[in-house]
């Protein structure tokens, strides 16, 4: 956390946020709606008090994903950003933070839809050194058009 709080935003930088004050519980949600919303095995979210959250550039677009929840995203690049259930805190996507390493999940929820193989992911093999060398050469001259992990 920086002096100005936690900051983050979407991949293209059109929507940015800052949270002043403490973040709440960080979780990974395995429910089917989070899987679909994130296009992944789970949705990583952390609660942020509404009074401490400021959209510093742009604002998310919203999709009403159920009768009780709407989900915020960037309508330009598609980055999932928020989960709003109408309470005193908004859930923000952990991966959208500039420093997601500082927001480690502390609980898993929505276990009824957790993938049966989820617990084995950390044990999957990695590339051989030779394969990794080829990937490193390919990636060496990639120019990212992604917004940097900081306010500019």
N, C-alpha and C positions, 0 to 999 in steps of 0.2 A: 504494500500500500504506500502510495506517495503522500506528500503533505496535502495534496488536494483531493485525496481519496483514491478510489478505484476507478479507472477509466477503461473504455472499450468502445467497440463499434463494429460495423459490418465490414465485409471484405473490400468494398469499393470506397468506403469512407464517407458516403452520403448521410449515414446515420451514425452519430456518436453519442455516448452517454458518459456521465460521471456519477459516482455514488459517494457521497460524503457520509462518514460515520461507518459503523460496523456492518458488515454483511451478516446475514443469518445463516441458516443451515444449508450446506451444499449437498446436493443429492444427485444420484443418477436414477432416472425413472425409466423403467422397462415397459411401461404401458404401451399398448399398440398405437395410441394417438401420438405419443412422444416419438416412437419409432418412425412413424410416417412424417411428422413435422420436421424431424432432424434428418430424415433419410438415412438412418443409422440404426445400430442395435439398441440404443438407449438415448435419452435426452439428459444432458448434464445441465443442471440448473442450480442457482443459488438465490435465496431471497434477499431483496434490498428494500428497505423501508421507503414507502412512497415519498415521504417528506425529505429524504436524502437523495432522491434520484432526480437528475436533470438531464434532459436530452440537449446536448450542447451543439449538435449540428443535425438539422433535419429531425424527423420523427418517424417511427416505424409505421408501416401500413399494418392493418389488423385483419385477421381471418377469424371468424367466429367458429371455432372447431367443435363446440358443443353448446348445449343450452346454458352451461355454467362458465365456460372458459373461452377466452380469445387469445390468439397468439400473434405476437408482433414480429415483423420481418422487414428487411429492406426490399422495397419493390423494384429496385434496379438490379442488385446482384443476387438476391434471394436468401441472404444470410438469416437464419433464425436468430431472433434477439430476445424475445420476451414471452412470458406465460402470465396472463392476467386473470385471476379468479375473482377479482372484485374486492379483495381484502386490503388490509393496511400495508401490504408489501407486494411487490411485483417480483416474479421469478425471472432472472436474467440468465441467458445462455453462458455457461462458464467459458466455452471456447471463444466467445466474442470479447472477453476481457483482454486488455493489452498484456496482462501478466496472468494467464490462466493457471500457471504453476502455483500462484499464491492463493488459489481457491480450490483446495483439494476436497473432493466429496467425502462425506462422513457417514452416509447412509444410502442404501439402495431401497427403492420403492417400486410399486407396480410389478411385483415379482411373478404374478400370474402369466405374464407374457415374456418373461426373461427367456432368451434363447437357451436351449438345452446345452449348448456347447460354450456358453459365455465364460464359464469358470476356467476353461482350457486355453483361452486366448493368449495369456502370458507365456504359455509353454510352447507356442508354435515356433517352428524353426525360423531362422533369419537367413538372409542371403549369405552365400559364401563370400570370402574376401574378393575372389575374382569377379563375382557378379556385382558386388558393391563397387568395385573399382570402375566397371563399365557404367554403372548408374552415376557415380560421382563425375565421370568425364562428361556424360550427357548433361548433367545438371550444372556444370561449371559455368556455362555461359547463358543460363536462363536469366531473363530480366523479368522480375515480378512487377505486375501492374497492380498488385494488392496494396491497399492503404497500409502505411507503416503502423506498428503497434505503439502509437503515441499520437497526441494531438499535434497538429501542424498549423 
